[in-house]
């Protein structure tokens, strides 16, 4: 009888371990992620992206200023603009049209889907030119 109880508990633990928190599950608490950039308080961690291929794109903001985003379509339905606006993109990667492989943390904030921004807030944890 003791073996049967142990086996039942083991099966429950295995089944519980196999059920994941898929991308559509927003009910559970989000993991704590140490963020590098100084984001406004309403910005929160949404998901981690790993080894995603993208392309650097420059957006002229004025005669002297240019914003650089990483176009990474198809990563997640949570990327509302199709582009990532990395707060910590190193200067040496500010090359329009250059392919890159990136990893990092996607951030979100209330009403992001109704906000006109050039890219979703993003923190790079790694980047390499391809």
N, CA, C and O atoms as a GROMACS GRO file, in nm:
protein
  520
    1UNK      N    1   0.082  -0.120   0.000
    1UNK     CA    2   0.000   0.000   0.000
    1UNK      C    3   0.086   0.126   0.000
    1UNK      O    4   0.051   0.226  -0.063
    2UNK      N    5   0.200   0.119   0.072
    2UNK     CA    6   0.291   0.233   0.078
    2UNK      C    7   0.351   0.262  -0.060
    2UNK      O    8   0.372   0.378  -0.096
    3UNK      N    9   0.380   0.156  -0.135
    3UNK     CA   10   0.437   0.173  -0.269
    3UNK      C   11   0.335   0.239  -0.362
    3UNK      O   12   0.372   0.323  -0.444
    4UNK      N   13   0.208   0.202  -0.350
    4UNK     CA   14   0.104   0.260  -0.433
    4UNK      C   15   0.089   0.410  -0.406
    4UNK      O   16   0.073   0.489  -0.499
    5UNK      N   17   0.094   0.450  -0.278
    5UNK     CA   18   0.085   0.592  -0.243
    5UNK      C   19   0.204   0.669  -0.301
    5UNK      O   20   0.188   0.778  -0.356
    6UNK      N   21   0.323   0.611  -0.288
    6UNK     CA   22   0.443   0.676  -0.340
    6UNK      C   23   0.437   0.690  -0.492
    6UNK      O   24   0.476   0.793  -0.547
    7UNK      N   25   0.388   0.586  -0.559
    7UNK     CA   26   0.377   0.590  -0.705
    7UNK      C   27   0.275   0.696  -0.748
    7UNK      O   28   0.297   0.766  -0.846
    8UNK      N   29   0.164   0.706  -0.675
    8UNK     CA   30   0.062   0.806  -0.707
    8UNK      C   31   0.117   0.947  -0.691
    8UNK      O   32   0.095   1.033  -0.777
    9UNK      N   33   0.188   0.970  -0.583
    9UNK     CA   34   0.249   1.101  -0.560
    9UNK      C   35   0.350   1.132  -0.670
    9UNK      O   36   0.356   1.245  -0.719
   10UNK      N   37   0.430   1.034  -0.708
   10UNK     CA   38   0.530   1.054  -0.813
   10UNK      C   39   0.463   1.092  -0.945
   10UNK      O   40   0.510   1.180  -1.016
   11UNK      N   41   0.352   1.024  -0.978
   11UNK     CA   42   0.281   1.055  -1.102
   11UNK      C   43   0.227   1.199  -1.099
   11UNK      O   44   0.239   1.271  -1.198
   12UNK      N   45   0.169   1.241  -0.987
   12UNK     CA   46   0.120   1.378  -0.975
   12UNK      C   47   0.233   1.479  -0.991
   12UNK      O   48   0.216   1.581  -1.058
   13UNK      N   49   0.347   1.452  -0.929
   13UNK     CA   50   0.460   1.544  -0.940
   13UNK      C   51   0.511   1.554  -1.083
   13UNK      O   52   0.545   1.662  -1.130
   14UNK      N   53   0.516   1.442  -1.151
   14UNK     CA   54   0.560   1.441  -1.291
   14UNK      C   55   0.462   1.519  -1.378
   14UNK      O   56   0.503   1.602  -1.459
   15UNK      N   57   0.332   1.493  -1.361
   15UNK     CA   58   0.232   1.564  -1.440
   15UNK      C   59   0.233   1.713  -1.410
   15UNK      O   60   0.221   1.795  -1.501
   16UNK      N   61   0.249   1.749  -1.283
   16UNK     CA   62   0.256   1.890  -1.246
   16UNK      C   63   0.379   1.956  -1.308
   16UNK      O   64   0.371   2.070  -1.353
   17UNK      N   65   0.492   1.885  -1.310
   17UNK     CA   66   0.615   1.940  -1.367
   17UNK      C   67   0.608   1.956  -1.517
   17UNK      O   68   0.674   2.043  -1.573
   18UNK      N   69   0.528   1.873  -1.584
   18UNK     CA   70   0.518   1.880  -1.730
   18UNK      C   71   0.425   1.991  -1.777
   18UNK      O   72   0.434   2.033  -1.893
   19UNK      N   73   0.335   2.038  -1.692
   19UNK     CA   74   0.246   2.146  -1.733
   19UNK      C   75   0.320   2.276  -1.718
   19UNK      O   76   0.365   2.310  -1.608
   20UNK      N   77   0.333   2.348  -1.826
   20UNK     CA   78   0.411   2.471  -1.824
   20UNK      C   79   0.325   2.594  -1.819
   20UNK      O   80   0.202   2.587  -1.827
   21UNK      N   81   0.390   2.705  -1.807
   21UNK     CA   82   0.323   2.834  -1.811
   21UNK      C   83   0.343   2.887  -1.952
   21UNK      O   84   0.435   2.965  -1.976
   22UNK      N   85   0.259   2.846  -2.044
   22UNK     CA   86   0.273   2.887  -2.183
   22UNK      C   87   0.262   3.036  -2.201
   22UNK      O   88   0.228   3.108  -2.108
   23UNK      N   89   0.290   3.083  -2.321
   23UNK     CA   90   0.291   3.225  -2.351
   23UNK      C   91   0.157   3.290  -2.325
   23UNK      O   92   0.150   3.408  -2.291
   24UNK      N   93   0.048   3.214  -2.341
   24UNK     CA   94  -0.084   3.271  -2.321
   24UNK      C   95  -0.126   3.280  -2.175
   24UNK      O   96  -0.229   3.339  -2.146
   25UNK      N   97  -0.050   3.224  -2.083
   25UNK     CA   98  -0.087   3.224  -1.943
   25UNK      C   99  -0.039   3.352  -1.877
   25UNK      O  100   0.081   3.372  -1.856
   26UNK      N  101  -0.134   3.439  -1.845
   26UNK     CA  102  -0.096   3.564  -1.780
   26UNK      C  103  -0.147   3.570  -1.638
   26UNK      O  104  -0.142   3.675  -1.574
   27UNK      N  105  -0.196   3.456  -1.587
   27UNK     CA  106  -0.253   3.455  -1.453
   27UNK      C  107  -0.148   3.440  -1.344
   27UNK      O  108  -0.166   3.492  -1.234
   28UNK      N  109  -0.041   3.371  -1.372
   28UNK     CA  110   0.060   3.344  -1.271
   28UNK      C  111   0.156   3.460  -1.254
   28UNK      O  112   0.161   3.551  -1.337
   29UNK      N  113   0.231   3.457  -1.144
   29UNK     CA  114   0.329   3.564  -1.123
   29UNK      C  115   0.443   3.553  -1.222
   29UNK      O  116   0.483   3.443  -1.261
   30UNK      N  117   0.495   3.666  -1.264
   30UNK     CA  118   0.608   3.667  -1.357
   30UNK      C  119   0.736   3.650  -1.277
   30UNK      O  120   0.746   3.696  -1.164
   31UNK      N  121   0.835   3.585  -1.337
   31UNK     CA  122   0.962   3.569  -1.264
   31UNK      C  123   1.029   3.704  -1.242
   31UNK      O  124   1.012   3.797  -1.320
   32UNK      N  125   1.106   3.711  -1.136
   32UNK     CA  126   1.181   3.835  -1.110
   32UNK      C  127   1.304   3.834  -1.199
   32UNK      O  128   1.383   3.740  -1.198
   33UNK      N  129   1.319   3.940  -1.276
   33UNK     CA  130   1.432   3.955  -1.367
   33UNK      C  131   1.500   4.086  -1.334
   33UNK      O  132   1.435   4.190  -1.328
   34UNK      N  133   1.631   4.080  -1.312
   34UNK     CA  134   1.705   4.203  -1.282
   34UNK      C  135   1.721   4.281  -1.412
   34UNK      O  136   1.786   4.234  -1.506
   35UNK      N  137   1.662   4.399  -1.416
   35UNK     CA  138   1.668   4.483  -1.535
   35UNK      C  139   1.785   4.580  -1.524
   35UNK      O  140   1.820   4.625  -1.415
   36UNK      N  141   1.845   4.612  -1.639
   36UNK     CA  142   1.964   4.695  -1.644
   36UNK      C  143   1.929   4.843  -1.659
   36UNK      O  144   1.984   4.928  -1.589
   37UNK      N  145   1.838   4.873  -1.749
   37UNK     CA  146   1.804   5.011  -1.782
   37UNK      C  147   1.711   5.072  -1.678
   37UNK      O  148   1.648   5.001  -1.599
   38UNK      N  149   1.705   5.201  -1.678
   38UNK     CA  150   1.621   5.275  -1.585
   38UNK      C  151   1.485   5.298  -1.650
   38UNK      O  152   1.461   5.403  -1.709
   39UNK      N  153   1.396   5.199  -1.639
   39UNK     CA  154   1.264   5.206  -1.701
   39UNK      C  155   1.166   5.278  -1.609
   39UNK      O  156   1.183   5.276  -1.487
   40UNK      N  157   1.063   5.341  -1.666
   40UNK     CA  158   0.956   5.396  -1.581
   40UNK      C  159   0.891   5.284  -1.499
   40UNK      O  160   0.894   5.167  -1.540
   41UNK      N  161   0.832   5.319  -1.386
   41UNK     CA  162   0.776   5.220  -1.293
   41UNK      C  163   0.667   5.133  -1.357
   41UNK      O  164   0.650   5.018  -1.318
   42UNK      N  165   0.595   5.187  -1.454
   42UNK     CA  166   0.486   5.109  -1.515
   42UNK      C  167   0.537   4.999  -1.610
   42UNK      O  168   0.458   4.913  -1.650
   43UNK      N  169   0.664   5.001  -1.646
   43UNK     CA  170   0.720   4.898  -1.734
   43UNK      C  171   0.751   4.774  -1.651
   43UNK      O  172   0.812   4.783  -1.544
   44UNK      N  173   0.709   4.657  -1.702
   44UNK     CA  174   0.735   4.531  -1.631
   44UNK      C  175   0.787   4.426  -1.728
   44UNK      O  176   0.764   4.434  -1.849
   45UNK      N  177   0.858   4.329  -1.675
   45UNK     CA  178   0.909   4.216  -1.753
   45UNK      C  179   0.792   4.139  -1.811
   45UNK      O  180   0.694   4.113  -1.741
   46UNK      N  181   0.803   4.101  -1.939
   46UNK     CA  182   0.697   4.023  -2.003
   46UNK      C  183   0.746   3.883  -2.039
   46UNK      O  184   0.684   3.784  -1.999
   47UNK      N  185   0.856   3.873  -2.113
   47UNK     CA  186   0.909   3.742  -2.148
   47UNK      C  187   1.055   3.753  -2.191
   47UNK      O  188   1.104   3.861  -2.224
   48UNK      N  189   1.122   3.639  -2.190
   48UNK     CA  190   1.262   3.633  -2.232
   48UNK      C  191   1.269   3.577  -2.373
   48UNK      O  192   1.203   3.478  -2.405
   49UNK      N  193   1.349   3.640  -2.456
   49UNK     CA  194   1.371   3.597  -2.594
   49UNK      C  195   1.515   3.548  -2.603
   49UNK      O  196   1.607   3.615  -2.555
   50UNK      N  197   1.535   3.432  -2.665
   50UNK     CA  198   1.668   3.373  -2.672
   50UNK      C  199   1.705   3.339  -2.816
   50UNK      O  200   1.627   3.278  -2.889
   51UNK      N  201   1.825   3.381  -2.856
   51UNK     CA  202   1.882   3.348  -2.988
   51UNK      C  203   1.787   3.378  -3.104
   51UNK      O  204   1.766   3.295  -3.192
   52UNK      N  205   1.730   3.496  -3.103
   52UNK     CA  206   1.638   3.539  -3.208
   52UNK      C  207   1.717   3.612  -3.317
   52UNK      O  208   1.801   3.697  -3.288
   53UNK      N  209   1.690   3.579  -3.441
   53UNK     CA  210   1.752   3.648  -3.553
   53UNK      C  211   1.669   3.772  -3.584
   53UNK      O  212   1.546   3.767  -3.586
   54UNK      N  213   1.736   3.883  -3.606
   54UNK     CA  214   1.669   4.008  -3.637
   54UNK      C  215   1.755   4.094  -3.728
   54UNK      O  216   1.863   4.052  -3.770
   55UNK      N  217   1.707   4.213  -3.757
   55UNK     CA  218   1.780   4.305  -3.844
   55UNK      C  219   1.771   4.445  -3.785
   55UNK      O  220   1.663   4.490  -3.746
   56UNK      N  221   1.886   4.512  -3.778
   56UNK     CA  222   1.891   4.648  -3.726
   56UNK      C  223   1.829   4.743  -3.829
   56UNK      O  224   1.856   4.732  -3.949
   57UNK      N  225   1.746   4.835  -3.781
   57UNK     CA  226   1.686   4.934  -3.870
   57UNK      C  227   1.698   5.072  -3.805
   57UNK      O  228   1.666   5.089  -3.687
   58UNK      N  229   1.744   5.169  -3.884
   58UNK     CA  230   1.757   5.305  -3.832
   58UNK      C  231   1.631   5.384  -3.866
   58UNK      O  232   1.573   5.370  -3.973
   59UNK      N  233   1.591   5.467  -3.770
   59UNK     CA  234   1.475   5.553  -3.788
   59UNK      C  235   1.520   5.696  -3.759
   59UNK      O  236   1.544   5.730  -3.644
   60UNK      N  237   1.533   5.780  -3.863
   60UNK     CA  238   1.574   5.919  -3.839
   60UNK      C  239   1.467   5.990  -3.755
   60UNK      O  240   1.350   5.994  -3.791
   61UNK      N  241   1.511   6.046  -3.643
   61UNK     CA  242   1.418   6.117  -3.556
   61UNK      C  243   1.424   6.268  -3.581
   61UNK      O  244   1.323   6.338  -3.573
   62UNK      N  245   1.543   6.314  -3.610
   62UNK     CA  246   1.562   6.455  -3.646
   62UNK      C  247   1.689   6.461  -3.731
   62UNK      O  248   1.746   6.358  -3.765
   63UNK      N  249   1.732   6.581  -3.765
   63UNK     CA  250   1.852   6.596  -3.848
   63UNK      C  251   1.976   6.537  -3.780
   63UNK      O  252   2.069   6.493  -3.847
   64UNK      N  253   1.977   6.537  -3.647
   64UNK     CA  254   2.095   6.490  -3.574
   64UNK      C  255   2.075   6.357  -3.502
   64UNK      O  256   2.172   6.289  -3.470
   65UNK      N  257   1.950   6.320  -3.475
   65UNK     CA  258   1.923   6.201  -3.394
   65UNK      C  259   1.864   6.089  -3.478
   65UNK      O  260   1.782   6.111  -3.567
   66UNK      N  261   1.907   5.966  -3.447
   66UNK     CA  262   1.855   5.847  -3.511
   66UNK      C  263   1.824   5.744  -3.402
   66UNK      O  264   1.902   5.726  -3.309
   67UNK      N  265   1.710   5.679  -3.415
   67UNK     CA  266   1.673   5.570  -3.326
   67UNK      C  267   1.702   5.440  -3.399
   67UNK      O  268   1.677   5.430  -3.520
   68UNK      N  269   1.755   5.342  -3.329
   68UNK     CA  270   1.780   5.210  -3.388
   68UNK      C  271   1.690   5.108  -3.321
   68UNK      O  272   1.684   5.099  -3.198
   69UNK      N  273   1.622   5.030  -3.403
   69UNK     CA  274   1.537   4.922  -3.354
   69UNK      C  275   1.586   4.791  -3.416
   69UNK      O  276   1.662   4.791  -3.512
   70UNK      N  277   1.541   4.682  -3.358
   70UNK     CA  278   1.573   4.550  -3.412
   70UNK      C  279   1.442   4.490  -3.460
   70UNK      O  280   1.352   4.462  -3.380
   71UNK      N  281   1.430   4.471  -3.591
   71UNK     CA  282   1.310   4.407  -3.646
   71UNK      C  283   1.320   4.258  -3.622
   71UNK      O  284   1.414   4.192  -3.666
   72UNK      N  285   1.222   4.206  -3.551
   72UNK     CA  286   1.222   4.064  -3.514
   72UNK      C  287   1.079   4.012  -3.522
   72UNK      O  288   1.019   3.978  -3.420
   73UNK      N  289   1.025   4.006  -3.642
   73UNK     CA  290   0.888   3.962  -3.662
   73UNK      C  291   0.874   3.813  -3.633
   73UNK      O  292   0.967   3.735  -3.655
   74UNK      N  293   0.758   3.775  -3.583
   74UNK     CA  294   0.730   3.634  -3.559
   74UNK      C  295   0.783   3.581  -3.427
   74UNK      O  296   0.770   3.462  -3.400
   75UNK      N  297   0.842   3.666  -3.345
   75UNK     CA  298   0.894   3.622  -3.216
   75UNK      C  299   0.780   3.587  -3.122
   75UNK      O  300   0.778   3.480  -3.061
   76UNK      N  301   0.686   3.678  -3.111
   76UNK     CA  302   0.577   3.662  -3.016
   76UNK      C  303   0.463   3.754  -3.055
   76UNK      O  304   0.486   3.862  -3.108
   77UNK      N  305   0.341   3.711  -3.027
   77UNK     CA  306   0.228   3.799  -3.052
   77UNK      C  307   0.228   3.918  -2.958
   77UNK      O  308   0.153   4.013  -2.977
   78UNK      N  309   0.312   3.914  -2.856
   78UNK     CA  310   0.321   4.024  -2.761
   78UNK      C  311   0.404   4.141  -2.815
   78UNK      O  312   0.400   4.251  -2.759
   79UNK      N  313   0.478   4.119  -2.922
   79UNK     CA  314   0.555   4.229  -2.982
   79UNK      C  315   0.460   4.301  -3.076
   79UNK      O  316   0.441   4.261  -3.191
   80UNK      N  317   0.400   4.408  -3.025
   80UNK     CA  318   0.294   4.475  -3.098
   80UNK      C  319   0.343   4.553  -3.219
   80UNK      O  320   0.267   4.570  -3.314
   81UNK      N  321   0.466   4.600  -3.218
   81UNK     CA  322   0.516   4.682  -3.329
   81UNK      C  323   0.598   4.602  -3.430
   81UNK      O  324   0.625   4.651  -3.540
   82UNK      N  325   0.637   4.480  -3.395
   82UNK     CA  326   0.724   4.401  -3.483
   82UNK      C  327   0.870   4.434  -3.465
   82UNK      O  328   0.957   4.368  -3.522
   83UNK      N  329   0.898   4.537  -3.385
   83UNK     CA  330   1.037   4.580  -3.363
   83UNK      C  331   1.066   4.588  -3.214
   83UNK      O  332   0.976   4.604  -3.132
   84UNK      N  333   1.194   4.575  -3.183
   84UNK     CA  334   1.239   4.584  -3.044
   84UNK      C  335   1.322   4.711  -3.029
   84UNK      O  336   1.414   4.735  -3.108
   85UNK      N  337   1.292   4.790  -2.929
   85UNK     CA  338   1.366   4.912  -2.900
   85UNK      C  339   1.455   4.883  -2.780
   85UNK      O  340   1.414   4.895  -2.665
   86UNK      N  341   1.579   4.843  -2.810
   86UNK     CA  342   1.673   4.803  -2.704
   86UNK      C  343   1.732   4.926  -2.636
   86UNK      O  344   1.788   5.014  -2.701
   87UNK      N  345   1.717   4.932  -2.506
   87UNK     CA  346   1.769   5.046  -2.430
   87UNK      C  347   1.921   5.043  -2.422
   87UNK      O  348   1.984   5.147  -2.400
   88UNK      N  349   1.979   4.927  -2.439
   88UNK     CA  350   2.123   4.911  -2.420
   88UNK      C  351   2.193   4.857  -2.545
   88UNK      O  352   2.285   4.776  -2.536
   89UNK      N  353   2.149   4.902  -2.662
   89UNK     CA  354   2.213   4.861  -2.788
   89UNK      C  355   2.349   4.929  -2.797
   89UNK      O  356   2.357   5.052  -2.800
   90UNK      N  357   2.457   4.851  -2.802
   90UNK     CA  358   2.591   4.912  -2.814
   90UNK      C  359   2.606   4.990  -2.945
   90UNK      O  360   2.551   4.951  -3.048
   91UNK      N  361   2.680   5.099  -2.940
   91UNK     CA  362   2.701   5.186  -3.057
   91UNK      C  363   2.754   5.108  -3.178
   91UNK      O  364   2.716   5.136  -3.292
   92UNK      N  365   2.842   5.011  -3.152
   92UNK     CA  366   2.902   4.938  -3.265
   92UNK      C  367   2.800   4.854  -3.343
   92UNK      O  368   2.831   4.805  -3.451
   93UNK      N  369   2.678   4.836  -3.288
   93UNK     CA  370   2.575   4.761  -3.358
   93UNK      C  371   2.474   4.852  -3.427
   93UNK      O  372   2.378   4.803  -3.486
   94UNK      N  373   2.494   4.981  -3.421
   94UNK     CA  374   2.404   5.076  -3.486
   94UNK      C  375   2.438   5.086  -3.634
   94UNK      O  376   2.489   5.188  -3.681
   95UNK      N  377   2.408   4.978  -3.707
   95UNK     CA  378   2.438   4.967  -3.850
   95UNK      C  379   2.308   4.928  -3.920
   95UNK      O  380   2.260   4.815  -3.906
   96UNK      N  381   2.252   5.020  -3.996
   96UNK     CA  382   2.125   4.995  -4.063
   96UNK      C  383   2.134   4.874  -4.156
   96UNK      O  384   2.225   4.863  -4.238
   97UNK      N  385   2.038   4.782  -4.143
   97UNK     CA  386   2.030   4.666  -4.231
   97UNK      C  387   2.112   4.547  -4.187
   97UNK      O  388   2.105   4.442  -4.251
   98UNK      N  389   2.189   4.558  -4.081
   98UNK     CA  390   2.277   4.449  -4.038
   98UNK      C  391   2.197   4.341  -3.965
   98UNK      O  392   2.115   4.372  -3.879
   99UNK      N  393   2.221   4.214  -4.000
   99UNK     CA  394   2.155   4.102  -3.933
   99UNK      C  395   2.226   4.074  -3.800
   99UNK      O  396   2.348   4.081  -3.791
  100UNK      N  397   2.146   4.042  -3.699
  100UNK     CA  398   2.200   4.014  -3.566
  100UNK      C  399   2.127   3.896  -3.503
  100UNK      O  400   2.015   3.862  -3.542
  101UNK      N  401   2.192   3.836  -3.406
  101UNK     CA  402   2.128   3.735  -3.321
  101UNK      C  403   2.124   3.794  -3.181
  101UNK      O  404   2.227   3.835  -3.128
  102UNK      N  405   2.004   3.797  -3.122
  102UNK     CA  406   1.987   3.863  -2.993
  102UNK      C  407   1.920   3.772  -2.890
  102UNK      O  408   1.850   3.678  -2.923
  103UNK      N  409   1.945   3.805  -2.766
  103UNK     CA  410   1.873   3.748  -2.652
  103UNK      C  411   1.846   3.864  -2.558
  103UNK      O  412   1.921   3.961  -2.555
  104UNK      N  413   1.738   3.853  -2.482
  104UNK     CA  414   1.708   3.960  -2.387
  104UNK      C  415   1.569   3.949  -2.330
  104UNK      O  416   1.502   3.846  -2.344
  105UNK      N  417   1.527   4.057  -2.266
  105UNK     CA  418   1.400   4.061  -2.196
  105UNK      C  419   1.306   4.163  -2.261
  105UNK      O  420   1.340   4.280  -2.275
  106UNK      N  421   1.189   4.114  -2.299
  106UNK     CA  422   1.084   4.200  -2.352
  106UNK      C  423   1.008   4.260  -2.234
  106UNK      O  424   0.976   4.189  -2.138
  107UNK      N  425   0.980   4.388  -2.242
  107UNK     CA  426   0.905   4.455  -2.136
  107UNK      C  427   0.769   4.499  -2.189
  107UNK      O  428   0.749   4.508  -2.310
  108UNK      N  429   0.679   4.525  -2.099
  108UNK     CA  430   0.547   4.571  -2.138
  108UNK      C  431   0.502   4.677  -2.039
  108UNK      O  432   0.566   4.700  -1.937
  109UNK      N  433   0.392   4.741  -2.072
  109UNK     CA  434   0.329   4.838  -1.981
  109UNK      C  435   0.182   4.847  -2.019
  109UNK      O  436   0.144   4.809  -2.130
  110UNK      N  437   0.100   4.898  -1.929
  110UNK     CA  438  -0.044   4.908  -1.960
  110UNK      C  439  -0.065   4.989  -2.088
  110UNK      O  440   0.002   5.090  -2.110
  111UNK      N  441  -0.156   4.946  -2.169
  111UNK     CA  442  -0.196   5.010  -2.295
  111UNK      C  443  -0.084   5.014  -2.399
  111UNK      O  444  -0.084   5.102  -2.484
  112UNK      N  445   0.010   4.922  -2.394
  112UNK     CA  446   0.119   4.919  -2.494
  112UNK      C  447   0.062   4.902  -2.634
  112UNK      O  448   0.117   4.956  -2.730
  113UNK      N  449  -0.047   4.827  -2.647
  113UNK     CA  450  -0.105   4.803  -2.778
  113UNK      C  451  -0.174   4.927  -2.837
  113UNK      O  452  -0.211   4.927  -2.954
  114UNK      N  453  -0.190   5.031  -2.757
  114UNK     CA  454  -0.252   5.155  -2.806
  114UNK      C  455  -0.153   5.272  -2.804
  114UNK      O  456  -0.194   5.388  -2.813
  115UNK      N  457  -0.026   5.242  -2.792
  115UNK     CA  458   0.076   5.346  -2.783
  115UNK      C  459   0.159   5.349  -2.910
  115UNK      O  460   0.198   5.244  -2.961
  116UNK      N  461   0.187   5.467  -2.961
  116UNK     CA  462   0.266   5.483  -3.083
  116UNK      C  463   0.414   5.491  -3.044
  116UNK      O  464   0.465   5.598  -3.009
  117UNK      N  465   0.482   5.379  -3.053
  117UNK     CA  466   0.625   5.372  -3.021
  117UNK      C  467   0.696   5.300  -3.135
  117UNK      O  468   0.636   5.216  -3.202
  118UNK      N  469   0.824   5.332  -3.159
  118UNK     CA  470   0.895   5.270  -3.271
  118UNK      C  471   0.928   5.122  -3.249
  118UNK      O  472   0.957   5.050  -3.345
  119UNK      N  473   0.925   5.078  -3.125
  119UNK     CA  474   0.956   4.939  -3.095
  119UNK      C  475   0.916   4.905  -2.953
  119UNK      O  476   0.902   4.993  -2.868
  120UNK      N  477   0.897   4.777  -2.929
  120UNK     CA  478   0.865   4.733  -2.793
  120UNK      C  479   0.988   4.748  -2.704
  120UNK      O  480   1.099   4.719  -2.748
  121UNK      N  481   0.970   4.793  -2.580
  121UNK     CA  482   1.084   4.808  -2.489
  121UNK      C  483   1.154   4.674  -2.470
  121UNK      O  484   1.090   4.571  -2.449
  122UNK      N  485   1.287   4.676  -2.477
  122UNK     CA  486   1.365   4.552  -2.475
  122UNK      C  487   1.500   4.579  -2.411
  122UNK      O  488   1.561   4.684  -2.432
  123UNK      N  489   1.547   4.482  -2.333
  123UNK     CA  490   1.682   4.486  -2.276
  123UNK      C  491   1.762   4.371  -2.333
  123UNK      O  492   1.724   4.255  -2.319
  124UNK      N  493   1.872   4.403  -2.396
  124UNK     CA  494   1.961   4.300  -2.449
  124UNK      C  495   2.042   4.233  -2.339
  124UNK      O  496   2.092   4.300  -2.248
  125UNK      N  497   2.052   4.101  -2.348
  125UNK     CA  498   2.146   4.030  -2.261
  125UNK      C  499   2.264   3.980  -2.346
  125UNK      O  500   2.372   3.955  -2.294
  126UNK      N  501   2.240   3.965  -2.478
  126UNK     CA  502   2.349   3.933  -2.570
  126UNK      C  503   2.310   3.973  -2.711
  126UNK      O  504   2.192   3.974  -2.748
  127UNK      N  505   2.412   4.006  -2.790
  127UNK     CA  506   2.392   4.042  -2.930
  127UNK      C  507   2.519   4.008  -3.007
  127UNK      O  508   2.630   4.028  -2.958
  128UNK      N  509   2.500   3.955  -3.128
  128UNK     CA  510   2.616   3.930  -3.215
  128UNK      C  511   2.578   3.957  -3.359
  128UNK      O  512   2.465   3.932  -3.400
  129UNK      N  513   2.673   4.009  -3.435
  129UNK     CA  514   2.652   4.033  -3.578
  129UNK      C  515   2.655   3.901  -3.653
  129UNK      O  516   2.730   3.810  -3.618
  130UNK      N  517   2.573   3.891  -3.754
  130UNK     CA  518   2.572   3.769  -3.838
  130UNK      C  519   2.631   3.799  -3.975
  130UNK      O  520   2.639   3.710  -4.060
   0.00000   0.00000   0.00000
